[in-house]
Amino acid sequence: MRDTVDGIAQIDLSDSFDRVCQLLADVILGRSTRNMTAFLNEIKPTLGIHHIAYLRFETSRSDDVTLLTSLVTYSKAWQVRYFTKRYHELDPCVLVGLKAPAAFDWSPFRKLSPQSIAFFADAQEHDVGVNGLTIPVRSRPGGFALVSFTSALGDADWEAYKLRHMARLELMSCLLDAAANVNTKLASSQIQLSRREHEALTWAARGKTASETASIMTISYASVRTYIETARRKLGCQNVTHAVAAALATGLIAPLTLKGIDPRGFTGKDEAEERAA
């Protein structure tokens, strides 16, 4: 298997990349629809990639909502662990990506600090990948995306893979950003929710009670009720159900936010038990 993995670095994958880019273009042009997470899981082995992750950051929404709307091929155990441990607050790939003007490799940041060392060790234990690359996509005002590719290749082969395919990875990242947001409505400029109001209403949309939301956001029950009530009034709705529907209809809450795993619905089982299940 090792020889097979290492050999990927020398294989001409241009046809595979062309096919993936064409499929993404079909989604963008409205010629097809796809479950994007399933699509990423389908294409990664054809590109010699271990995992793919897409995060879209918006100035108007909280970090939790950003993580909920991400598209990733990582295991459920790692997604839950990343969310509950607030890893985005120390993940060098995110922190560097906030300002990086171009693609960057993860290797210079693996031993940046004791926290970085522990983070990458935990990531590798959860099969994130031996090496990685992040490509910032700054295509729209008010936000940006980070597209990451991880690999099981060793250092030398990973460098050879990047040298051969970097331009294709960058093109694919731009197309993925567009395809991931093809059905996302532009939020009404007439309604402005604060980050806290938006986050509280998003958790309500995911079926959380005010008490559960208070625990998730680490604020008081009364504060949650205030945020949701303020959001409801701004939307001109009679109750929370109507407010959630209005937020989805106007694009204030992206439908993608309601899909995927629920990190706060984790069973609390031992992780080894979760992986064995």
KAFENZI-V412072 format. One record per residue. RES is the residue in one small letter. PHI is phi in degrees with one decimal (none if undefined). PSI is psi in whole degrees, 0 to 359 (NA if undefined). OMEGA is omega in whole degrees, -180 to 180 (999 if undefined). Layout:
[[RES/PHI/PSI/OMEGA] [RES/PHI/PSI/OMEGA]]
This chain:
[[m/none/321/-180] [r/-58.5/317/180] [d/-63.2/323/180] [t/-65.5/315/180] [v/-63.4/312/-179] [d/-61.8/326/-178] [g/-65.6/340/180] [i/-56.4/324/-176] [a/-60.9/334/-176] [q/-100.6/355/-178] [i/-81.8/140/176] [d/-80.1/108/-178] [l/-102.7/17/-175] [s/-59.3/321/179] [d/-65.4/321/179] [s/-65.5/316/178] [f/-63.8/318/179] [d/-60.1/319/180] [r/-64.5/315/-180] [v/-62.9/316/180] [c/-63.5/322/178] [q/-66.5/320/178] [l/-64.2/320/177] [l/-66.7/320/178] [a/-62.4/323/178] [d/-62.2/322/177] [v/-66.5/315/-178] [i/-62.3/322/-178] [l/-84.1/0/177] [g/80.5/14/-179] [r/-84.5/345/178] [s/-156.3/164/175] [t/-126.1/148/-178] [r/-145.6/149/165] [n/-76.4/110/-169] [m/-68.0/325/179] [t/-65.2/316/177] [a/-63.2/322/179] [f/-62.5/315/180] [l/-63.5/321/178] [n/-65.6/328/-180] [e/-72.0/321/-172] [i/-87.9/338/-172] [k/-58.7/320/179] [p/-69.4/333/-180] [t/-72.5/341/180] [l/-102.8/3/-178] [g/70.3/27/-179] [i/-106.4/142/-180] [h/-82.1/310/178] [h/-144.5/156/176] [i/-129.0/138/178] [a/-135.8/136/179] [y/-127.2/122/176] [l/-125.3/130/178] [r/-111.8/117/-179] [f/-97.2/133/176] [e/-125.6/140/-178] [t/-64.3/337/-175] [s/-91.6/357/-178] [r/-126.8/157/-174] [s/-75.2/167/178] [d/-63.1/321/180] [d/-60.6/317/180] [v/-66.4/323/176] [t/-58.8/315/-180] [l/-67.2/324/-180] [l/-67.4/331/-178] [t/-95.1/6/-179] [s/-71.3/156/174] [l/-116.3/114/-176] [v/-140.4/156/177] [t/-106.5/7/179] [y/-65.6/163/178] [s/-65.2/156/177] [k/-59.6/320/-179] [a/-58.4/318/180] [w/-71.6/321/179] [q/-60.6/315/179] [v/-65.5/316/-179] [r/-63.9/317/180] [y/-60.5/317/-178] [f/-69.1/308/-173] [t/-71.3/333/178] [k/-88.5/1/179] [r/56.6/41/-175] [y/-63.7/336/-180] [h/-62.7/341/-180] [e/-78.6/345/179] [l/-130.5/354/179] [d/-62.0/114/-179] [p/-59.0/330/-179] [c/-63.6/324/177] [v/-79.4/313/-176] [l/-62.5/318/178] [v/-71.0/321/-178] [g/-63.9/336/180] [l/-58.2/328/-176] [k/-123.2/352/-176] [a/-62.4/131/179] [p/-84.0/346/-175] [a/-148.9/175/-179] [a/-59.3/146/178] [f/-143.2/146/177] [d/-85.1/153/-178] [w/-79.8/341/-169] [s/-55.9/322/-179] [p/-67.5/347/-174] [f/-106.9/0/-177] [r/-65.1/327/-178] [k/-120.0/32/-178] [l/-65.9/327/-178] [s/-160.1/167/175] [p/-57.7/325/179] [q/-66.0/320/178] [s/-65.0/317/180] [i/-59.6/313/-179] [a/-65.7/320/-180] [f/-62.5/310/-178] [f/-67.3/327/177] [a/-65.2/318/178] [d/-65.2/318/179] [a/-61.7/317/-179] [q/-66.8/324/178] [e/-63.3/332/180] [h/-98.2/22/171] [d/64.2/34/177] [v/-70.8/323/179] [g/138.5/154/-178] [v/-74.8/319/-179] [n/-127.5/164/-179] [g/-157.8/163/-177] [l/-144.8/138/177] [t/-122.6/135/-179] [i/-119.2/112/176] [p/-73.8/140/176] [v/-123.2/107/-177] [r/-110.4/73/-171] [s/-102.6/348/-177] [r/-139.2/149/177] [p/-69.4/151/177] [g/83.6/6/180] [g/176.5/178/179] [f/-160.0/168/180] [a/-122.6/153/172] [l/-121.5/122/178] [v/-112.4/121/-177] [s/-116.0/142/177] [f/-124.4/130/177] [t/-114.4/162/-173] [s/-141.4/151/173] [a/-95.1/3/-180] [l/-72.0/151/172] [g/-70.8/172/-173] [d/-56.1/309/-176] [a/-64.2/316/-180] [d/-69.6/326/177] [w/-64.5/319/177] [e/-62.3/319/179] [a/-65.7/321/179] [y/-62.9/313/-180] [k/-63.1/317/-179] [l/-59.4/322/-177] [r/-78.8/326/-168] [h/-121.4/7/-175] [m/-56.9/315/-178] [a/-60.8/321/180] [r/-70.5/323/177] [l/-64.5/321/179] [e/-66.9/317/178] [l/-62.4/315/180] [m/-61.9/322/180] [s/-62.6/317/178] [c/-63.3/317/180] [l/-68.5/323/178] [l/-63.9/319/178] [d/-59.8/316/180] [a/-68.1/316/-178] [a/-67.3/324/-179] [a/-66.7/338/-176] [n/-113.8/15/-173] [v/-64.5/329/-180] [n/-103.0/11/-179] [t/-85.9/123/179] [k/-77.9/150/174] [l/-73.4/127/-179] [a/-62.9/142/180] [s/-61.8/128/180] [s/-73.6/348/-179] [q/-82.0/344/-179] [i/-119.0/119/-179] [q/-119.4/111/175] [l/-96.2/145/174] [s/-70.8/165/180] [r/-59.0/320/180] [r/-68.2/318/177] [e/-61.5/317/-180] [h/-63.8/316/-179] [e/-66.6/316/180] [a/-62.1/318/-180] [l/-68.9/326/177] [t/-64.3/316/178] [w/-66.0/326/175] [a/-63.2/321/179] [a/-64.7/332/179] [r/-86.5/7/174] [g/89.8/11/180] [k/-80.8/143/174] [t/-76.2/169/179] [a/-62.6/323/179] [s/-65.7/316/178] [e/-64.5/320/179] [t/-64.3/321/178] [a/-60.4/319/179] [s/-66.7/318/-179] [i/-64.2/314/-176] [m/-85.7/357/-178] [t/52.1/49/175] [i/-133.7/176/-177] [s/-77.5/159/176] [y/-58.6/318/-179] [a/-62.7/323/179] [s/-65.7/319/178] [v/-61.0/313/180] [r/-59.9/322/179] [t/-65.7/315/180] [y/-61.9/315/-179] [i/-67.6/319/180] [e/-64.9/320/178] [t/-64.8/318/177] [a/-62.3/319/179] [r/-60.1/316/-180] [r/-65.8/318/180] [k/-61.4/326/-179] [l/-84.2/352/179] [g/68.6/36/-176] [c/-109.2/158/-176] [q/-84.2/333/-179] [n/-149.8/177/-175] [v/-66.1/321/179] [t/-58.6/315/179] [h/-66.5/323/-180] [a/-64.6/318/178] [v/-63.1/315/180] [a/-61.7/318/-180] [a/-66.7/321/179] [a/-64.7/321/177] [l/-69.1/319/-178] [a/-67.0/326/-178] [t/-92.5/357/178] [g/88.3/4/178] [l/-68.3/328/173] [i/-117.0/123/180] [a/-76.1/136/178] [p/-54.2/328/-180] [l/-59.9/334/-180] [t/-62.1/334/-175] [l/-89.4/356/-175] [k/-103.3/175/175] [g/79.9/192/-176] [i/-71.6/159/175] [d/-110.2/97/-176] [p/-58.0/329/-179] [r/-87.0/1/175] [g/-102.1/15/-179] [f/-59.8/142/-174] [t/-72.8/339/-178] [g/85.4/5/178] [k/-66.4/159/172] [d/-57.8/140/-175] [e/-60.6/324/178] [a/-63.4/323/179] [e/-67.9/321/178] [e/-62.9/316/-177] [r/-68.0/329/-179] [a/-77.8/338/-177] [a/-67.7/NA/999]]
